Amino acid sequence: MENNLLYNDYELVVTADGSHSIRFSAIDEGYHSTHGAIKEAMHVYILPNLVLHIGRCHTIYVFEMGFGTGLNAYLTYLYAKAAGCRLHYTAVEAYPIPKEVYTRLNYAELCIDEIKTFYPTADFGTASADFMKLHTANWGEETHISDDFTLHKHHCAMQDICLPQNLYHTIYYDAFAPQFQPELWSKDIFEKLRQASSPQVILTTYCCKGDVKRALKASGYTIEKLPGPKGKREMLRATL
Ligand SMILES: C[S@@+](CC[C@H](N)C(=O)[O-])C[C@H]1O[C@@H](n2cnc3c(N)ncnc32)[C@H](O)[C@@H]1O
């Protein structure tokens, strides 16, 4: 993939739950399920992963492979805010989406509505403005999006990032599918993540391919299959 991607390389699409996603023309692949981007993100990353750490540690350390639209980061931010917990969010992204694209995403209010189904009385105040802050935060440095939420985005390839040891509680593995980027689903990559994982880590991914299961196991994770989001039979959760 090229590094100088243009506005034309991304097509904004509306998924079945009304939330936007992007189709990336270079590989003709979507960033999310057409059955619902927000619903998929909740099903794969927030509910079987982040939620299990709420109330268990002082600060939850999250790592995301593929910042993309910022949807997972924003849902995580809102959920943690509603639950009253402190969170540090690291994300890596090799091909940041252009401003012309992220300013058109309809997540700011829709994600608040989604989290309100879990925390009906939560007061989100001006949090909808913070979706844009996630995108405008500088790459390569920590940004305090709020008192309780620190974001550190890295503009580089997953293959090149150096990660701290024994830190992350939650890992969202949201790379494009193995048929497009097999190099991102290798034992080497998962070993790097295992070393960066705390003993309580939970890694979730939408992908349940045999090669991915084998690579996760070979790198030291224990895996379990969970029912997938709408349109997918299964997904994976890995722990140590
Ligand atoms: C399936 S999309 C998911 C994006 C994001 N999680 C979201 O919800 O919008 C995969 C993301 O991985 C990024 N990506 C592709 N190759 C990468 C690499 N080698 N290192 C880091 N990020 C990469 C893509 O640009 C894209 O943003």
The ligand as an SDF file (V2000), in Angstrom:
LIG
                    3D

 27 29  0  0  0  0  0  0  0  0999 V2000
   -9.8570   -2.9500    9.3240 C   0  0  0  0  0  0  0  0  0  0  0  0
   -9.1990   -1.3090    9.3810 S   0  0  0  0  0  0  0  0  0  0  0  0
   -9.7230   -0.9200   11.0320 C   0  0  0  0  0  0  0  0  0  0  0  0
   -9.4750    0.4660   11.4750 C   0  0  0  0  0  0  0  0  0  0  0  0
  -10.0370    0.9370   12.8230 C   0  0  0  0  0  0  0  0  0  0  0  0
   -9.8340    0.0310   13.9000 N   0  0  0  0  0  0  0  0  0  0  0  0
  -11.4430    1.4150   12.7080 C   0  0  0  0  0  0  0  0  0  0  0  0
  -12.3120    0.9380   13.4500 O   0  0  0  0  0  0  0  0  0  0  0  0
  -11.6950    2.2790   11.8850 O   0  0  0  0  0  0  0  0  0  0  0  0
   -7.4380   -1.6570    9.4790 C   0  0  0  0  0  0  0  0  0  0  0  0
   -6.5660   -0.4740    9.7870 C   0  0  0  0  0  0  0  0  0  0  0  0
   -5.1890   -0.8930    9.8370 O   0  0  0  0  0  0  0  0  0  0  0  0
   -4.3840    0.0860    9.1910 C   0  0  0  0  0  0  0  0  0  0  0  0
   -3.1390   -0.5620    8.7260 N   0  0  0  0  0  0  0  0  0  0  0  0
   -2.9260   -1.2500    7.5910 C   0  0  0  0  0  0  0  0  0  0  0  0
   -1.6630   -1.7420    7.5660 N   0  0  0  0  0  0  0  0  0  0  0  0
   -1.0780   -1.3700    8.7200 C   0  0  0  0  0  0  0  0  0  0  0  0
    0.2100   -1.6020    9.2870 C   0  0  0  0  0  0  0  0  0  0  0  0
    1.1240   -2.3300    8.6420 N   0  0  0  0  0  0  0  0  0  0  0  0
    0.4860   -1.0770   10.4910 N   0  0  0  0  0  0  0  0  0  0  0  0
   -0.4450   -0.3230   11.1510 C   0  0  0  0  0  0  0  0  0  0  0  0
   -1.6920   -0.0710   10.6530 N   0  0  0  0  0  0  0  0  0  0  0  0
   -2.0080   -0.5910    9.4650 C   0  0  0  0  0  0  0  0  0  0  0  0
   -5.2710    0.5560    8.0530 C   0  0  0  0  0  0  0  0  0  0  0  0
   -4.8450    1.7920    7.5250 O   0  0  0  0  0  0  0  0  0  0  0  0
   -6.6230    0.6360    8.7430 C   0  0  0  0  0  0  0  0  0  0  0  0
   -6.7930    1.8550    9.3820 O   0  0  0  0  0  0  0  0  0  0  0  0
  1  2  1  0
  2  3  1  0
  2 10  1  0
  3  4  1  0
  4  5  1  0
  5  6  1  0
  5  7  1  0
  7  8  2  0
  7  9  1  0
 10 11  1  0
 11 12  1  0
 11 26  1  0
 12 13  1  0
 13 14  1  0
 13 24  1  0
 14 15  1  0
 14 23  1  0
 15 16  2  0
 16 17  1  0
 17 18  1  0
 17 23  2  0
 18 19  1  0
 18 20  2  0
 20 21  1  0
 21 22  2  0
 22 23  1  0
 24 25  1  0
 24 26  1  0
 26 27  1  0
M  CHG  2   2   1   9  -1
M  END
$$$$
